[in-house]
Amino acid sequence: MTEMTTQASDAQEPKHRSGKPLACGMLLLILVGVSFALSMWFWGREPHGPIESLSVIDDTRVVVLRKGFEERGYTHLGVWTAAGDMLWSEALFGVQEDPEISVSDELVLALVTEARGNPALHAFDMETGEFRWKVQQEPEGEPSVWRRTLAVGDTVAWLMGPGRTVRVIELATGEVRATVEPEEPSDPLYVQVSGDRLQLVAVGTRSAVVDARGAVELVDYPDADERPAPMLREGEELCFGHESVQCRRVPGLLGYARGDGVVWVHGETELGVLDATDLSVISGPFQVGELTER
């Protein structure tokens, strides 16, 4: 009887041993599946999607506002290099209809829409992406007369609208130093910043200058040689100049941002850097046409 029991036991042993590799194999498959799903989830949240807006830091770095790769519900704000490397990225709940982003020496500033739908100006550390401060925008009222909402100087930023309102904000702390309503110009054409002086420029009439303290001064319209040569995009062409306008075709061009001596350009997902003097390629995948005059 004992011998028969031993033989039965021996017959069952192979089944017992084959169960362990099967269980290990199943566990391994589960771990691989979970790891793959998590990796795809995180990859889907990486900002590799369509570019919406740019703001130039220098000829090697640019602030990019873009959608995620798979998960398009969030917009990402981050700093990218000319080589296509992301230095940091911050997922935003939402941005405003005409998203404006800008930079100071230390900060990245963006007009966002918060979770409850409130519009606000958010500031992030340029090097790390750490959130620094925010300023709530005024509730919607009469339409703004100014062509832009945000301008940045050396130590202050100016938040414009609604109506003729201009708020002066200290960059270091986010404190609102002053709120003013310049009476002129009646139809501003563009905004020009020099140091901590914001000039609201109109053609053929006096322009308003708002300084870092909120003081308002009316000045004459600047001479043509004192104004920066305007730049505009017409389809896939970039053009610049006052009277003698020069243009280059940039195939795939969807937007651009002008900096000090450089112009960053973008397609749907690609980034490139052009020389601001003649629009020749400094870096990036873009091929440009011949420089022509109009």
Backbone torsions as a table, in degrees:
resi	resn	phi	psi	omega
1	MET	NA	-41.7	179.0
2	THR	-64.2	-39.5	-179.2
3	GLU	-65.0	-40.8	-179.7
4	MET	-66.2	-37.5	178.5
5	THR	-64.4	-41.4	179.0
6	THR	-63.1	-42.7	179.2
7	GLN	-64.0	-39.5	177.9
8	ALA	-63.4	-41.2	179.6
9	SER	-61.9	-43.2	-179.7
10	ASP	-64.7	-34.6	-179.0
11	ALA	-68.9	-29.6	-178.7
12	GLN	-83.3	-17.8	-174.2
13	GLU	-60.4	-44.1	-179.3
14	PRO	-57.7	-39.8	177.5
15	LYS	-61.2	-39.9	-179.1
16	HIS	-65.9	-39.7	-177.9
17	ARG	-72.5	-34.4	-177.4
18	SER	-73.2	-17.9	178.8
19	GLY	-70.3	-31.8	-177.8
20	LYS	-65.4	-49.9	177.4
21	PRO	-60.3	-35.6	179.4
22	LEU	-64.6	-44.3	179.0
23	ALA	-64.4	-41.7	178.9
24	CYS	-63.4	-40.0	179.1
25	GLY	-63.9	-43.1	178.5
26	MET	-63.1	-42.2	179.1
27	LEU	-63.1	-40.6	179.6
28	LEU	-64.1	-42.4	178.2
29	LEU	-62.4	-40.5	179.1
30	ILE	-63.5	-45.1	-179.8
31	LEU	-62.9	-41.2	178.7
32	VAL	-63.6	-42.6	179.6
33	GLY	-63.5	-44.1	179.5
34	VAL	-65.1	-43.4	179.6
35	SER	-61.6	-41.8	179.3
36	PHE	-64.6	-43.4	-179.7
37	ALA	-63.0	-42.7	179.1
38	LEU	-65.7	-41.3	-179.9
39	SER	-63.4	-40.2	178.0
40	MET	-68.1	-34.2	178.5
41	TRP	-66.1	-46.1	179.3
42	PHE	-67.6	-39.3	178.2
43	TRP	-62.4	-37.5	179.3
44	GLY	-65.1	-22.5	-179.8
45	ARG	-92.9	-4.9	177.4
46	GLU	-74.5	142.4	-175.6
47	PRO	-82.0	81.7	176.8
48	HIS	-116.1	13.5	-174.3
49	GLY	-90.7	-165.5	-175.3
50	PRO	-58.5	137.9	179.7
51	ILE	-83.9	134.8	-179.4
52	GLU	-105.5	-35.5	-174.9
53	SER	-160.9	156.1	178.7
54	LEU	-131.6	155.7	168.9
55	SER	-144.8	127.0	-170.2
56	VAL	-81.3	132.1	169.4
57	ILE	-94.2	-56.0	175.8
58	ASP	-158.6	-162.5	-177.0
59	ASP	-79.5	-2.2	179.3
60	THR	-118.5	-14.7	-177.2
61	ARG	-135.4	146.6	179.3
62	VAL	-145.7	146.1	173.6
63	VAL	-86.2	130.8	-175.9
64	VAL	-123.3	133.3	171.9
65	LEU	-110.1	119.2	-174.8
66	ARG	-151.6	164.6	176.8
67	LYS	-82.0	162.9	174.7
68	GLY	-72.7	169.6	-175.8
69	PHE	-73.9	-57.6	179.0
70	GLU	-101.8	-47.4	-177.1
71	GLU	-86.1	99.2	-172.8
72	ARG	-87.7	2.1	-176.3
73	GLY	-70.5	-25.6	-177.8
74	TYR	-108.1	151.2	172.9
75	THR	-106.3	139.2	-176.8
76	HIS	-110.7	134.4	174.0
77	LEU	-110.3	129.9	-178.2
78	GLY	-162.7	175.0	177.6
79	VAL	-110.5	130.2	-178.8
80	TRP	-123.6	156.2	178.1
81	THR	-100.4	167.6	178.2
82	ALA	-64.5	-23.9	178.5
83	ALA	-80.3	-3.6	179.0
84	GLY	91.6	13.2	179.3
85	ASP	-91.9	137.4	177.2
86	MET	-89.7	124.5	178.8
87	LEU	-86.2	-38.5	172.2
88	TRP	-161.9	161.6	179.0
89	SER	-149.1	143.1	178.1
90	GLU	-128.0	125.2	178.4
91	ALA	-79.2	127.4	179.6
92	LEU	-104.5	146.6	178.1
93	PHE	-64.8	-39.1	179.0
94	GLY	-172.7	162.7	175.8
95	VAL	-123.8	166.1	-177.4
96	GLN	-77.8	167.8	-171.3
97	GLU	-56.6	-43.6	173.5
98	ASP	-111.5	85.0	-171.5
99	PRO	-65.4	125.2	176.7
100	GLU	-110.9	131.5	173.3
101	ILE	-128.6	149.8	-179.6
102	SER	-153.2	171.7	-177.9
103	VAL	-134.7	152.0	167.0
104	SER	-115.8	-166.5	178.7
105	ASP	-63.9	-30.6	-173.8
106	GLU	-124.7	-11.1	-170.7
107	LEU	-124.4	154.3	166.0
108	VAL	-110.9	127.0	-177.6
109	LEU	-116.3	138.9	-177.5
110	ALA	-143.8	141.1	173.5
111	LEU	-88.4	114.9	-173.0
112	VAL	-119.9	168.7	170.1
113	THR	-115.3	120.5	-176.5
114	GLU	-79.9	175.8	-171.6
115	ALA	-57.7	-34.0	-179.3
116	ARG	-90.0	9.5	178.7
117	GLY	88.8	5.2	-177.7
118	ASN	-79.6	130.6	175.5
119	PRO	-78.4	141.7	-177.7
120	ALA	-155.5	158.1	171.9
121	LEU	-98.5	121.0	178.8
122	HIS	-109.8	142.1	178.4
123	ALA	-118.6	134.9	179.8
124	PHE	-125.9	148.4	175.4
125	ASP	-65.0	129.5	-175.3
126	MET	-65.4	-33.8	-175.2
127	GLU	-82.0	-34.6	-171.9
128	THR	-116.6	-19.9	-175.2
129	GLY	84.4	2.9	-179.7
130	GLU	-64.8	135.9	178.0
131	PHE	-67.6	132.7	-176.8
132	ARG	-109.5	-51.0	-179.8
133	TRP	-165.0	170.3	175.3
134	LYS	-143.4	155.6	174.7
135	VAL	-130.6	122.4	177.8
136	GLN	-69.5	137.6	175.8
137	GLN	-81.5	159.0	178.3
138	GLU	-65.3	144.7	176.8
139	PRO	-60.7	156.4	-177.0
140	GLU	-58.8	131.5	176.7
141	GLY	-138.0	-135.7	177.4
142	GLU	-67.6	148.6	-177.9
143	PRO	-58.5	146.4	179.3
144	SER	-70.8	141.7	176.5
145	VAL	-86.5	-14.1	-176.0
146	TRP	-85.3	148.1	-176.5
147	ARG	-77.5	-17.3	178.3
148	ARG	-128.7	164.3	177.8
149	THR	-105.0	-29.1	-172.6
150	LEU	-132.4	135.0	171.7
151	ALA	-140.4	147.7	-173.7
152	VAL	-128.0	130.9	176.0
153	GLY	-108.2	-154.8	-178.1
154	ASP	-73.9	-46.3	-176.5
155	THR	-123.5	-7.6	-179.0
156	VAL	-134.7	161.3	169.9
157	ALA	-121.1	155.9	177.9
158	TRP	-117.9	125.7	178.3
159	LEU	-108.3	117.8	-169.7
160	MET	-109.2	139.9	178.9
161	GLY	95.9	163.0	-1.2
162	PRO	-74.7	171.8	-178.3
163	GLY	59.8	-129.9	-179.7
164	ARG	-102.7	12.1	-174.8
165	THR	-68.9	136.4	172.4
166	VAL	-132.0	121.8	176.8
167	ARG	-105.8	136.5	179.1
168	VAL	-100.5	122.0	-172.9
169	ILE	-119.4	129.7	177.5
170	GLU	-74.2	124.8	-175.9
171	LEU	-66.7	-34.9	-175.5
172	ALA	-66.1	-33.0	-172.3
173	THR	-124.0	-19.1	-173.2
174	GLY	83.5	6.8	179.8
175	GLU	-72.8	136.7	175.7
176	VAL	-82.6	109.8	-177.0
177	ARG	-76.2	-40.5	-175.3
178	ALA	-158.1	155.4	172.6
179	THR	-128.8	122.4	-176.7
180	VAL	-129.4	165.0	177.5
181	GLU	-135.9	83.6	179.7
182	PRO	-58.2	133.8	-178.9
183	GLU	-78.8	-23.8	176.7
184	GLU	-126.2	159.4	-4.5
185	PRO	-78.4	159.1	-177.1
186	SER	-78.0	-30.2	-179.4
187	ASP	-135.2	77.1	-176.0
188	PRO	-64.4	141.0	-178.7
189	LEU	-94.0	-45.0	-179.5
190	TYR	-156.1	171.8	-179.0
191	VAL	-113.5	135.0	179.3
192	GLN	-129.1	133.5	-177.9
193	VAL	-117.1	133.3	174.4
194	SER	-136.2	109.1	-177.3
195	GLY	63.6	-117.7	177.2
196	ASP	-113.3	35.4	176.8
197	ARG	-122.5	121.6	177.2
198	LEU	-99.5	121.4	177.8
199	GLN	-108.8	122.0	176.8
200	LEU	-97.2	105.0	-165.7
201	VAL	-100.8	137.3	173.1
202	ALA	-131.6	155.2	-177.5
203	VAL	-84.0	133.3	172.4
204	GLY	72.6	13.9	178.2
205	THR	-149.2	174.9	-179.8
206	ARG	-71.3	151.5	178.6
207	SER	-110.0	155.0	179.3
208	ALA	-99.6	136.0	174.0
209	VAL	-113.5	125.7	176.9
210	VAL	-112.7	121.5	-177.6
211	ASP	-94.2	-173.6	-175.1
212	ALA	-68.1	-18.6	178.9
213	ARG	-93.2	-9.2	-177.4
214	GLY	95.9	4.1	177.1
215	ALA	-72.1	139.5	-178.0
216	VAL	-112.1	131.9	179.1
217	GLU	-131.3	138.3	177.0
218	LEU	-97.2	128.8	-176.7
219	VAL	-130.2	165.7	179.3
220	ASP	-72.8	157.6	176.7
221	TYR	-62.6	131.7	-176.2
222	PRO	-66.6	148.8	175.9
223	ASP	-65.0	157.1	-176.7
224	ALA	-59.1	-38.7	-176.9
225	ASP	-74.8	-8.6	176.2
226	GLU	-93.9	-13.9	-178.1
227	ARG	-90.0	145.3	174.9
228	PRO	-65.7	142.5	178.2
229	ALA	-61.5	122.5	-178.2
230	PRO	-65.2	150.3	177.0
231	MET	-128.7	139.4	179.0
232	LEU	-145.2	157.7	178.0
233	ARG	-110.6	129.9	173.5
234	GLU	-121.5	96.2	-175.2
235	GLY	65.2	-119.5	179.4
236	GLU	-98.1	13.4	177.8
237	GLU	-105.9	138.6	170.2
238	LEU	-108.6	132.9	-178.7
239	CYS	-130.3	149.1	177.9
240	PHE	-151.2	157.9	177.7
241	GLY	129.6	159.9	177.3
242	HIS	-87.7	-72.1	-179.2
243	GLU	-100.9	-46.7	175.1
244	SER	-89.9	103.9	-175.0
245	VAL	-94.3	129.0	177.9
246	GLN	-114.3	145.0	-174.8
247	CYS	-137.4	151.6	168.8
248	ARG	-134.2	143.2	173.1
249	ARG	-87.1	132.0	179.1
250	VAL	-122.5	92.7	-177.7
251	PRO	-55.8	132.7	-179.4
252	GLY	87.3	1.7	-177.0
253	LEU	-68.7	128.7	175.7
254	LEU	-120.4	-16.5	-179.8
255	GLY	-173.7	168.2	-179.6
256	TYR	-154.1	164.5	173.3
257	ALA	-143.8	132.5	-175.9
258	ARG	-97.5	133.0	177.4
259	GLY	-122.4	-161.1	-179.3
260	ASP	-80.6	94.9	178.1
261	GLY	87.1	-5.6	-179.6
262	VAL	-135.9	159.8	173.1
263	VAL	-128.9	117.8	173.8
264	TRP	-85.8	136.7	179.4
265	VAL	-124.9	158.4	177.8
266	HIS	-145.7	149.5	167.7
267	GLY	-99.6	-146.5	178.7
268	GLU	-65.4	-44.8	179.6
269	THR	-131.5	-6.4	-173.5
270	GLU	-93.6	150.5	176.8
271	LEU	-122.0	145.7	176.4
272	GLY	-150.8	163.5	-179.2
273	VAL	-125.6	129.2	177.5
274	LEU	-115.9	153.8	173.7
275	ASP	-75.3	128.9	-175.3
276	ALA	-69.9	-19.6	-176.8
277	THR	-78.4	-33.3	-178.1
278	ASP	-140.7	5.1	178.1
279	LEU	62.6	26.8	172.9
280	SER	-79.2	158.2	-174.8
281	VAL	-78.5	127.8	171.2
282	ILE	-94.5	-46.9	177.8
283	SER	-158.2	162.8	177.7
284	GLY	109.0	173.9	-172.6
285	PRO	-85.0	-2.7	-173.1
286	PHE	-77.9	141.4	171.5
287	GLN	-109.1	133.3	-176.3
288	VAL	-113.1	156.2	177.9
289	GLY	-85.2	-171.0	-179.8
290	GLU	-72.1	150.5	175.6
291	LEU	-78.8	121.9	-178.4
292	THR	-120.5	158.6	177.5
293	GLU	-110.9	149.0	177.9
294	ARG	-116.2	NA	NA
